[in-house]
Amino acid sequence: MKAEPNFGNMKAPNLKDRKRPLVSSNPRISAPAGGPAVSLVPGASVIPGDSLRPRPGSDPRAWRKWAVEAEQQALAARTRLDHLLASSSGVIFSCRPGAGYPATFISDSVKTLLGYEPRDFLDDPGSWLEKVHPEDREELSAVLQCLLEVGHLVHDVRVRHKDGGYRWLREELRFNPGGDGGNGEIMGYWIDITESKSLEEQLLLDAFHDPLTNLPNRALFLDRLGVSFARIQRRKNTSFALFCIDLDRFKNVNDSLGHRKGDQMLVSVARRLLKCLRFGDTVARLGGDEFAILLEDINGPADVEATVRRIQQEIGEPFGLDGDEVFATVSIGIAIAGPGCDKPENLLRDADTAMYRAKAEGKARHVIFNETMRDQAVNLLQLETDLRRAVERNEFLIHYQPIVSLKAGEIVGFEALVRWQHPSRGLIAPSQFIPLAEDTGLIVPIGEWVLRESCRQMADWQRRFPQNVPLSISVNISNRQLAPGFTDTVEGILKETGLDPSTLELEITESTVIENSERAAGLLNELRRMKVRILIDDFGTGYSTMNYLNKLSVDGLKIDRSFIKAINPSGEGLAIVRTILTLARNLGLDVIAEGVETSDQLELLRWLNGEYAQGFYFHEPLEPSRVEVILGSDRAKLLLSLK
């Protein structure tokens, strides 16, 4: 490094010691080397605009004053520069273009920034490139070459600290080509951006990774899916598969063991899924207990089946959760990329559709997507749209199925069964739209309408066809309807329609009672205090635990049609029906047998002392006008007329 001039050691010239005359025969003399000519002509003035440098003809004392002041200004400039360099957190450096880009200057702040002394760079001028991270050297070389053409660049690079670690530096580079025929000079400035880079990397990690499992999230997975999709568009002979994986009954883990252990299980599932993959495959957590896998470069269904077996085997092993052992299964939907796939997101949609099909078919299995599923999904979406409009347009109607007293041979009530009068598809049975209404929550407004219309209709029939024992109306209640405010809704409908509460029977299923025992108990007790009767529908098909019958106040049971269908004159299937009837009598509950379709079934129920029944043997669900015809007939002969 070239030594800089030391203006502090310079002295003003002593004019008395000079032996030759100061004034020559020529009125102009030469200034010190490199300085301007000075005039000693008396009376000469300073050049306008230059407050320091004397002009020809100035007094010699003016020259001495100029030299002293110039030295002082140089010292002041040097001091300011030293202060600027010392106070800067960055590093100023320069180097020459060419092999190794040898360093020619570097400020003392390099010790603070990177731990090195300036001489560590200057004693071996080309060594500074060796301190650049190996992965960044090729890029830096290209940047320096580009700098020689454009003149100014800003670039981020990793440079090794003296402690062995690397620091991210942002360098601003400028190239001064020079005018002396040389190669010019590169000047630069380094600042430490390691902290901001770490923050940036963390933000990227947070933006594209799941914080619990550290797996790629949906955004990153979709990005990689797009890359795979673009690759098969270029290479027609390649394919890949997309898995959507959902943990079966994971909610039970959260509900029983708590969310902390649920999270532990999700982390364990993520690790096990990673073990099932090959190099280059991707597993991501899409949300909740749903994961996705991108299986690259498959050779056919065999690769898919092999991966499925590995997943099922890994997930099938018990999970240890702080002393609790839990077993799990997964439902897997698979979509294989093929010529017909036009968008990456459609492939994810297809795999998701297949996954829900796997869950609907019983869970713990895998389903590969086909076009039929897509058609069904489209139809289901259209049905949901139509169902929402049906609620707004009041397209529902109610049919009523008689409930018969087996002893009296008379109709004692009706069950209200909703139907959907679709404007283009005609009459739609409940089995085709009630599950969808449950899933979408539309069952709540539909159920309220059914309850109100059924109560209104029965109140009208009770007035028009008075009996010693008033007819009753049974209405099915969904689990979603058993929410706070439901009892107020029932009370309001009873007041609005004028129906006697004791003739209203609300039917709820066993599963509704068991899954929501505390909430159900409170609501049902309130309803019974209003004198509304409560029946357990489809009895025997749910959890079949008798404990809840002691906890809940109910008025009757309805034997599921599957048990009635199983009985025959040879005695098969009678045991369950007999047990239910005996249990009900001991508890003081009414029993209604559903699904009676033959005379043999009717006779067997009578032989078992069954009380009430309903089914196609008596009559299918009827329109209100047909019910009125029956109610106007001779009730003593009613049972015979229904046969």
LOVEX-362649 format. One line per field, with one value per residue (C-alpha): residue in three letters; x, y, z. Coordinates in steps of 0.5 Angstrom, whole numbers, padded with zeros to 4 digits. Layout:
<pts>
resn (ALA|...);
px (X|...);
py (Y|...);
pz (Z|...);
</pts>
This chain:
<pts>
resn (MET|LYS|ALA|GLU|PRO|ASN|PHE|GLY|ASN|MET|LYS|ALA|PRO|ASN|LEU|LYS|ASP|ARG|LYS|ARG|PRO|LEU|VAL|SER|SER|ASN|PRO|ARG|ILE|SER|ALA|PRO|ALA|GLY|GLY|PRO|ALA|VAL|SER|LEU|VAL|PRO|GLY|ALA|SER|VAL|ILE|PRO|GLY|ASP|SER|LEU|ARG|PRO|ARG|PRO|GLY|SER|ASP|PRO|ARG|ALA|TRP|ARG|LYS|TRP|ALA|VAL|GLU|ALA|GLU|GLN|GLN|ALA|LEU|ALA|ALA|ARG|THR|ARG|LEU|ASP|HIS|LEU|LEU|ALA|SER|SER|SER|GLY|VAL|ILE|PHE|SER|CYS|ARG|PRO|GLY|ALA|GLY|TYR|PRO|ALA|THR|PHE|ILE|SER|ASP|SER|VAL|LYS|THR|LEU|LEU|GLY|TYR|GLU|PRO|ARG|ASP|PHE|LEU|ASP|ASP|PRO|GLY|SER|TRP|LEU|GLU|LYS|VAL|HIS|PRO|GLU|ASP|ARG|GLU|GLU|LEU|SER|ALA|VAL|LEU|GLN|CYS|LEU|LEU|GLU|VAL|GLY|HIS|LEU|VAL|HIS|ASP|VAL|ARG|VAL|ARG|HIS|LYS|ASP|GLY|GLY|TYR|ARG|TRP|LEU|ARG|GLU|GLU|LEU|ARG|PHE|ASN|PRO|GLY|GLY|ASP|GLY|GLY|ASN|GLY|GLU|ILE|MET|GLY|TYR|TRP|ILE|ASP|ILE|THR|GLU|SER|LYS|SER|LEU|GLU|GLU|GLN|LEU|LEU|LEU|ASP|ALA|PHE|HIS|ASP|PRO|LEU|THR|ASN|LEU|PRO|ASN|ARG|ALA|LEU|PHE|LEU|ASP|ARG|LEU|GLY|VAL|SER|PHE|ALA|ARG|ILE|GLN|ARG|ARG|LYS|ASN|THR|SER|PHE|ALA|LEU|PHE|CYS|ILE|ASP|LEU|ASP|ARG|PHE|LYS|ASN|VAL|ASN|ASP|SER|LEU|GLY|HIS|ARG|LYS|GLY|ASP|GLN|MET|LEU|VAL|SER|VAL|ALA|ARG|ARG|LEU|LEU|LYS|CYS|LEU|ARG|PHE|GLY|ASP|THR|VAL|ALA|ARG|LEU|GLY|GLY|ASP|GLU|PHE|ALA|ILE|LEU|LEU|GLU|ASP|ILE|ASN|GLY|PRO|ALA|ASP|VAL|GLU|ALA|THR|VAL|ARG|ARG|ILE|GLN|GLN|GLU|ILE|GLY|GLU|PRO|PHE|GLY|LEU|ASP|GLY|ASP|GLU|VAL|PHE|ALA|THR|VAL|SER|ILE|GLY|ILE|ALA|ILE|ALA|GLY|PRO|GLY|CYS|ASP|LYS|PRO|GLU|ASN|LEU|LEU|ARG|ASP|ALA|ASP|THR|ALA|MET|TYR|ARG|ALA|LYS|ALA|GLU|GLY|LYS|ALA|ARG|HIS|VAL|ILE|PHE|ASN|GLU|THR|MET|ARG|ASP|GLN|ALA|VAL|ASN|LEU|LEU|GLN|LEU|GLU|THR|ASP|LEU|ARG|ARG|ALA|VAL|GLU|ARG|ASN|GLU|PHE|LEU|ILE|HIS|TYR|GLN|PRO|ILE|VAL|SER|LEU|LYS|ALA|GLY|GLU|ILE|VAL|GLY|PHE|GLU|ALA|LEU|VAL|ARG|TRP|GLN|HIS|PRO|SER|ARG|GLY|LEU|ILE|ALA|PRO|SER|GLN|PHE|ILE|PRO|LEU|ALA|GLU|ASP|THR|GLY|LEU|ILE|VAL|PRO|ILE|GLY|GLU|TRP|VAL|LEU|ARG|GLU|SER|CYS|ARG|GLN|MET|ALA|ASP|TRP|GLN|ARG|ARG|PHE|PRO|GLN|ASN|VAL|PRO|LEU|SER|ILE|SER|VAL|ASN|ILE|SER|ASN|ARG|GLN|LEU|ALA|PRO|GLY|PHE|THR|ASP|THR|VAL|GLU|GLY|ILE|LEU|LYS|GLU|THR|GLY|LEU|ASP|PRO|SER|THR|LEU|GLU|LEU|GLU|ILE|THR|GLU|SER|THR|VAL|ILE|GLU|ASN|SER|GLU|ARG|ALA|ALA|GLY|LEU|LEU|ASN|GLU|LEU|ARG|ARG|MET|LYS|VAL|ARG|ILE|LEU|ILE|ASP|ASP|PHE|GLY|THR|GLY|TYR|SER|THR|MET|ASN|TYR|LEU|ASN|LYS|LEU|SER|VAL|ASP|GLY|LEU|LYS|ILE|ASP|ARG|SER|PHE|ILE|LYS|ALA|ILE|ASN|PRO|SER|GLY|GLU|GLY|LEU|ALA|ILE|VAL|ARG|THR|ILE|LEU|THR|LEU|ALA|ARG|ASN|LEU|GLY|LEU|ASP|VAL|ILE|ALA|GLU|GLY|VAL|GLU|THR|SER|ASP|GLN|LEU|GLU|LEU|LEU|ARG|TRP|LEU|ASN|GLY|GLU|TYR|ALA|GLN|GLY|PHE|TYR|PHE|HIS|GLU|PRO|LEU|GLU|PRO|SER|ARG|VAL|GLU|VAL|ILE|LEU|GLY|SER|ASP|ARG|ALA|LYS|LEU|LEU|LEU|SER|LEU|LYS);
px (0000|0003|0005|0000|0003|0004|0002|0003|0011|0011|0015|0014|0020|0025|0026|0032|0036|0036|0043|0040|0036|0028|0027|0030|0031|0024|0018|0015|0018|0016|0012|0014|0014|0007|0005|0003|0007|0008|0008|0012|0010|0008|0001|-0001|-0008|-0011|-0014|-0022|-0025|-0019|-0018|-0012|-0007|-0003|-0003|0003|0006|0004|0008|0012|0009|0002|0006|0008|0001|-0002|0003|0001|-0007|-0006|-0003|-0008|-0014|-0010|-0010|-0017|-0019|-0015|-0018|-0025|-0024|-0021|-0027|-0031|-0028|-0027|-0035|-0037|-0040|-0038|-0032|-0029|-0024|-0021|-0018|-0015|-0019|-0015|-0013|-0015|-0017|-0012|-0014|-0010|-0014|-0018|-0021|-0019|-0027|-0025|-0023|-0030|-0034|-0030|-0024|-0018|-0013|-0012|-0006|-0009|-0012|-0006|0000|-0003|-0008|-0011|-0013|-0019|-0023|-0021|-0025|-0031|-0036|-0035|-0042|-0042|-0035|-0037|-0043|-0038|-0033|-0039|-0041|-0034|-0034|-0041|-0038|-0033|-0038|-0044|-0040|-0044|-0047|-0050|-0049|-0050|-0044|-0042|-0035|-0031|-0030|-0024|-0028|-0029|-0037|-0039|-0043|-0047|-0045|-0048|-0043|-0044|-0039|-0036|-0031|-0027|-0024|-0018|-0015|-0008|-0008|-0009|-0014|-0018|-0020|-0026|-0028|-0033|-0037|-0039|-0044|-0046|-0053|-0053|-0058|-0063|-0061|-0063|-0069|-0071|-0070|-0074|-0080|-0079|-0079|-0085|-0089|-0087|-0087|-0091|-0089|-0091|-0088|-0083|-0086|-0087|-0094|-0100|-0096|-0090|-0093|-0097|-0091|-0087|-0093|-0093|-0086|-0087|-0093|-0089|-0084|-0089|-0091|-0084|-0083|-0089|-0086|-0086|-0091|-0092|-0098|-0101|-0103|-0108|-0108|-0112|-0112|-0118|-0122|-0116|-0121|-0122|-0114|-0115|-0122|-0119|-0112|-0112|-0109|-0102|-0101|-0105|-0100|-0094|-0098|-0098|-0091|-0090|-0094|-0090|-0083|-0086|-0089|-0082|-0079|-0084|-0081|-0076|-0070|-0074|-0081|-0085|-0089|-0093|-0098|-0104|-0107|-0110|-0109|-0109|-0102|-0100|-0095|-0092|-0089|-0084|-0083|-0087|-0087|-0094|-0099|-0094|-0090|-0096|-0098|-0092|-0092|-0099|-0096|-0090|-0095|-0100|-0095|-0091|-0098|-0100|-0095|-0097|-0096|-0093|-0095|-0092|-0095|-0101|-0101|-0105|-0106|-0108|-0110|-0111|-0115|-0111|-0114|-0109|-0109|-0104|-0102|-0104|-0105|-0112|-0110|-0110|-0108|-0104|-0109|-0114|-0110|-0110|-0118|-0118|-0114|-0118|-0124|-0121|-0119|-0126|-0129|-0124|-0127|-0134|-0132|-0130|-0123|-0117|-0116|-0114|-0118|-0115|-0119|-0123|-0127|-0133|-0132|-0131|-0138|-0141|-0137|-0140|-0147|-0146|-0144|-0150|-0154|-0152|-0153|-0160|-0161|-0159|-0164|-0170|-0169|-0170|-0176|-0179|-0179|-0180|-0186|-0188|-0191|-0194|-0194|-0199|-0197|-0202|-0204|-0203|-0208|-0214|-0212|-0213|-0208|-0206|-0201|-0196|-0189|-0187|-0182|-0180|-0179|-0176|-0180|-0174|-0176|-0173|-0171|-0178|-0179|-0173|-0173|-0170|-0164|-0161|-0161|-0161|-0154|-0152|-0156|-0153|-0146|-0148|-0152|-0158|-0161|-0163|-0167|-0170|-0172|-0175|-0179|-0181|-0183|-0187|-0191|-0192|-0195|-0199|-0202|-0203|-0207|-0211|-0213|-0214|-0219|-0222|-0222|-0223|-0222|-0222|-0214|-0212|-0207|-0200|-0194|-0187|-0182|-0174|-0169|-0162|-0156|-0155|-0161|-0160|-0157|-0158|-0164|-0168|-0173|-0175|-0176|-0180|-0184|-0185|-0188|-0193|-0195|-0196|-0199|-0204|-0201|-0202|-0195|-0196|-0198|-0191|-0186|-0179|-0175|-0167|-0162|-0158|-0151|-0154|-0155|-0149|-0144|-0147|-0150|-0149|-0152|-0157|-0159|-0161|-0165|-0169|-0170|-0173|-0177|-0180|-0182|-0186|-0189|-0186|-0185|-0178|-0177|-0170|-0170|-0167|-0166|-0161|-0156|-0152|-0148|-0153|-0151|-0157|-0153|-0156|-0163|-0162|-0159|-0164|-0172|-0175|-0182|-0181|-0176|-0177|-0174|-0170|-0173|-0167|-0169|-0176|-0174|-0169|-0175|-0179|-0184|-0178|-0176|-0170|-0168|-0174|-0169|-0167|-0174|-0176|-0170|-0172|-0179|-0178|-0173|-0178|-0183|-0179|-0177|-0184|-0183|-0187|-0184|-0186|-0183|-0181|-0181|-0187|-0188|-0191|-0197|-0192|-0188|-0194|-0197|-0190|-0190|-0197|-0195|-0189|-0194|-0192|-0196|-0195|-0192|-0191|-0189|-0191|-0195|-0200|-0198|-0193|-0192|-0198|-0199|-0204|-0210|-0210|-0209|-0215|-0219|-0217|-0218|-0225|-0227|-0229|-0224|-0226|-0225|-0218|-0213|-0217|-0217|-0210|-0208);
py (0000|0007|0011|0017|0024|0027|0034|0034|0034|0040|0046|0053|0056|0060|0066|0069|0063|0063|0065|0067|0073|0072|0077|0075|0079|0076|0079|0071|0066|0059|0056|0050|0044|0043|0050|0056|0062|0067|0075|0079|0085|0090|0092|0085|0083|0076|0072|0073|0067|0064|0066|0062|0062|0068|0071|0073|0080|0078|0079|0073|0073|0072|0065|0063|0064|0060|0054|0054|0055|0049|0045|0046|0045|0038|0036|0038|0034|0028|0028|0029|0023|0019|0020|0018|0012|0010|0012|0008|0001|-0001|-0003|0002|-0002|-0002|-0007|-0007|-0011|-0017|-0023|-0024|-0017|-0015|-0011|-0004|-0001|-0003|0001|-0001|-0002|-0009|-0011|-0010|-0013|-0019|-0020|-0019|-0013|-0009|-0012|-0019|-0017|-0012|-0017|-0022|-0018|-0023|-0027|-0024|-0028|-0034|-0031|-0031|-0037|-0043|-0043|-0035|-0035|-0036|-0031|-0026|-0027|-0026|-0020|-0017|-0018|-0015|-0009|-0007|-0006|-0002|0001|0001|-0006|-0008|-0015|-0020|-0024|-0029|-0028|-0032|-0028|-0030|-0034|-0039|-0037|-0033|-0026|-0024|-0017|-0013|-0009|-0003|-0003|0002|0002|0008|0006|0012|0016|0014|0008|0003|-0002|0003|0002|-0002|0002|-0002|-0001|-0007|-0007|-0013|-0016|-0022|-0021|-0018|-0024|-0029|-0025|-0026|-0033|-0034|-0030|-0035|-0041|-0038|-0037|-0043|-0048|-0051|-0048|-0055|-0060|-0056|-0059|-0055|-0052|-0051|-0045|-0049|-0055|-0052|-0049|-0055|-0058|-0053|-0055|-0062|-0061|-0056|-0062|-0067|-0062|-0062|-0069|-0073|-0080|-0078|-0078|-0077|-0078|-0074|-0076|-0073|-0076|-0075|-0078|-0082|-0080|-0075|-0071|-0076|-0076|-0068|-0069|-0074|-0073|-0066|-0061|-0062|-0069|-0068|-0064|-0069|-0074|-0070|-0069|-0076|-0077|-0072|-0076|-0083|-0080|-0077|-0084|-0087|-0082|-0083|-0077|-0072|-0073|-0068|-0069|-0063|-0061|-0058|-0056|-0059|-0067|-0067|-0068|-0069|-0072|-0071|-0078|-0076|-0080|-0086|-0092|-0094|-0096|-0101|-0095|-0092|-0098|-0099|-0092|-0094|-0100|-0096|-0091|-0096|-0100|-0094|-0090|-0097|-0097|-0095|-0088|-0086|-0080|-0078|-0085|-0086|-0091|-0089|-0093|-0089|-0090|-0086|-0085|-0084|-0080|-0081|-0077|-0079|-0074|-0076|-0072|-0070|-0066|-0059|-0055|-0057|-0055|-0059|-0065|-0063|-0063|-0069|-0073|-0069|-0072|-0079|-0078|-0076|-0082|-0087|-0084|-0085|-0092|-0094|-0090|-0094|-0095|-0091|-0089|-0087|-0082|-0083|-0079|-0082|-0079|-0072|-0072|-0074|-0069|-0064|-0066|-0066|-0059|-0057|-0061|-0056|-0050|-0052|-0054|-0047|-0044|-0049|-0046|-0039|-0042|-0046|-0052|-0057|-0061|-0066|-0073|-0077|-0084|-0087|-0090|-0095|-0098|-0106|-0107|-0102|-0103|-0095|-0089|-0086|-0081|-0079|-0079|-0072|-0074|-0068|-0069|-0064|-0062|-0060|-0056|-0060|-0067|-0068|-0071|-0072|-0077|-0075|-0080|-0076|-0069|-0070|-0072|-0066|-0061|-0064|-0063|-0056|-0054|-0053|-0058|-0052|-0048|-0054|-0058|-0051|-0051|-0058|-0057|-0051|-0054|-0061|-0057|-0053|-0059|-0063|-0058|-0057|-0064|-0065|-0059|-0062|-0069|-0069|-0076|-0078|-0079|-0073|-0075|-0074|-0072|-0074|-0070|-0072|-0067|-0067|-0066|-0059|-0057|-0059|-0052|-0047|-0043|-0049|-0050|-0043|-0044|-0050|-0046|-0041|-0046|-0049|-0042|-0040|-0046|-0048|-0055|-0059|-0060|-0067|-0069|-0067|-0072|-0071|-0076|-0076|-0082|-0086|-0083|-0075|-0077|-0081|-0075|-0070|-0073|-0067|-0062|-0066|-0068|-0061|-0059|-0066|-0064|-0057|-0060|-0065|-0060|-0057|-0063|-0065|-0072|-0075|-0081|-0085|-0086|-0092|-0096|-0101|-0099|-0094|-0095|-0099|-0097|-0097|-0093|-0086|-0089|-0088|-0081|-0078|-0077|-0080|-0083|-0088|-0092|-0094|-0100|-0100|-0103|-0107|-0111|-0112|-0114|-0120|-0123|-0129|-0134|-0139|-0135|-0132|-0125|-0125|-0125|-0117|-0115|-0119|-0116|-0109|-0110|-0112|-0107|-0102|-0105|-0105|-0098|-0095|-0093|-0094|-0098|-0097|-0102|-0099|-0102|-0107|-0109|-0116|-0120|-0124|-0119|-0116|-0122|-0123|-0117|-0118|-0124|-0121|-0116|-0110|-0104|-0099|-0100|-0096|-0099|-0100|-0106|-0100|-0095|-0091|-0084|-0080|-0073|-0069|-0069|-0077|-0077|-0073|-0078|-0084|-0079|-0078|-0086|-0091|-0091|-0098|-0101|-0096|-0102|-0106|-0101|-0099|-0107);
pz (0000|-0002|0004|0004|0005|0012|0012|0019|0018|0013|0015|0012|0008|0012|0007|0011|0010|0002|-0001|-0008|-0009|-0009|-0014|-0021|-0027|-0030|-0026|-0026|-0022|-0021|-0015|-0011|-0016|-0018|-0016|-0020|-0022|-0017|-0018|-0014|-0017|-0012|-0012|-0015|-0013|-0011|-0017|-0016|-0013|-0010|-0003|-0002|-0008|-0009|-0016|-0020|-0017|-0010|-0004|-0002|0005|0001|-0001|0005|0008|0003|0004|0011|0010|0005|0010|0015|0010|0008|0016|0017|0011|0013|0020|0018|0013|0019|0023|0018|0017|0025|0026|0020|0021|0014|0011|0005|0000|-0006|-0011|-0018|-0024|-0026|-0024|-0016|-0016|-0011|-0006|-0005|0001|0006|0012|0019|0021|0018|0024|0027|0022|0020|0026|0021|0021|0014|0013|0013|0006|0004|0005|0000|-0004|-0008|-0002|0000|-0005|-0002|0004|0000|0001|-0004|-0006|-0008|-0011|-0018|-0018|-0015|-0021|-0025|-0022|-0022|-0029|-0030|-0026|-0031|-0036|-0032|-0027|-0021|-0018|-0011|-0009|-0003|-0001|0005|0007|0012|0019|0023|0028|0022|0021|0015|0015|0010|0007|0002|-0002|-0006|-0012|-0017|-0022|-0024|-0031|-0030|-0035|-0035|-0039|-0033|-0032|-0027|-0020|-0016|-0010|-0005|0001|0006|0011|0015|0014|0017|0022|0017|0012|0018|0019|0012|0012|0018|0015|0009|0013|0017|0010|0007|0013|0018|0025|0028|0024|0020|0014|0007|0008|0003|-0001|-0002|-0004|-0009|-0012|-0012|-0015|-0020|-0022|-0023|-0027|-0032|-0032|-0034|-0040|-0043|-0042|-0044|-0042|-0034|-0029|-0021|-0016|-0011|-0004|0000|0007|0013|0020|0022|0028|0030|0034|0039|0041|0042|0046|0050|0051|0050|0044|0047|0046|0039|0037|0039|0035|0029|0029|0030|0024|0020|0022|0020|0013|0011|0013|0007|0002|-0003|-0005|-0009|-0006|-0002|0004|0007|0012|0009|0015|0021|0021|0013|0010|0002|-0001|-0008|-0011|-0017|-0023|-0022|-0026|-0025|-0020|-0017|-0014|-0012|-0008|-0005|-0002|0001|0004|0007|0010|0013|0016|0019|0021|0024|0029|0036|0038|0045|0048|0054|0057|0053|0047|0041|0035|0028|0021|0015|0009|0003|-0004|-0010|-0016|-0022|-0026|-0034|-0040|-0038|-0032|-0034|-0028|-0022|-0017|-0020|-0019|-0011|-0012|-0015|-0009|-0004|-0007|-0007|0000|0002|-0002|0002|0009|0006|0005|0012|0013|0014|0006|0000|-0006|-0013|-0017|-0023|-0027|-0024|-0018|-0021|-0024|-0017|-0014|-0019|-0018|-0011|-0011|-0016|-0011|-0005|-0009|-0011|-0004|-0001|-0007|-0004|0003|0000|-0005|0000|-0005|0001|0003|0008|0008|0014|0015|0020|0027|0029|0035|0035|0040|0038|0031|0030|0028|0034|0030|0024|0023|0019|0013|0009|0001|-0003|-0010|-0014|-0020|-0025|-0022|-0019|-0012|-0008|-0002|0004|0004|-0002|0001|0009|0009|0005|0009|0015|0013|0010|0016|0012|0016|0022|0017|0014|0021|0024|0018|0018|0026|0024|0019|0022|0028|0024|0020|0026|0030|0024|0024|0031|0031|0024|0027|0034|0038|0045|0045|0040|0035|0036|0031|0031|0028|0027|0030|0028|0032|0029|0032|0039|0040|0045|0044|0041|0047|0045|0038|0040|0045|0040|0035|0040|0041|0034|0032|0038|0038|0045|0047|0050|0042|0040|0040|0038|0035|0036|0035|0040|0037|0038|0045|0047|0043|0046|0053|0057|0052|0050|0057|0059|0053|0053|0060|0059|0053|0058|0063|0057|0056|0050|0049|0047|0043|0041|0034|0031|0037|0037|0032|0036|0042|0045|0052|0056|0061|0058|0059|0066|0065|0060|0061|0055|0053|0048|0043|0036|0034|0028|0021|0021|0027|0024|0017|0021|0024|0021|0023|0024|0030|0027|0030|0035|0041|0040|0039|0045|0049|0047|0048|0055|0057|0055|0059|0065|0064|0063|0056|0050|0044|0036|0031|0025|0018|0018|0011|0012|0015|0019|0022|0024|0027|0031|0034|0036|0039|0043|0046|0041|0042|0036|0029|0023|0016|0009|0011|0013|0009|0005|0007|0005|0002|0007|0003|0003|0010|0011|0007|0012|0018|0015|0015|0020|0025|0028|0021|0020|0020|0015|0011|0011|0009);
</pts>
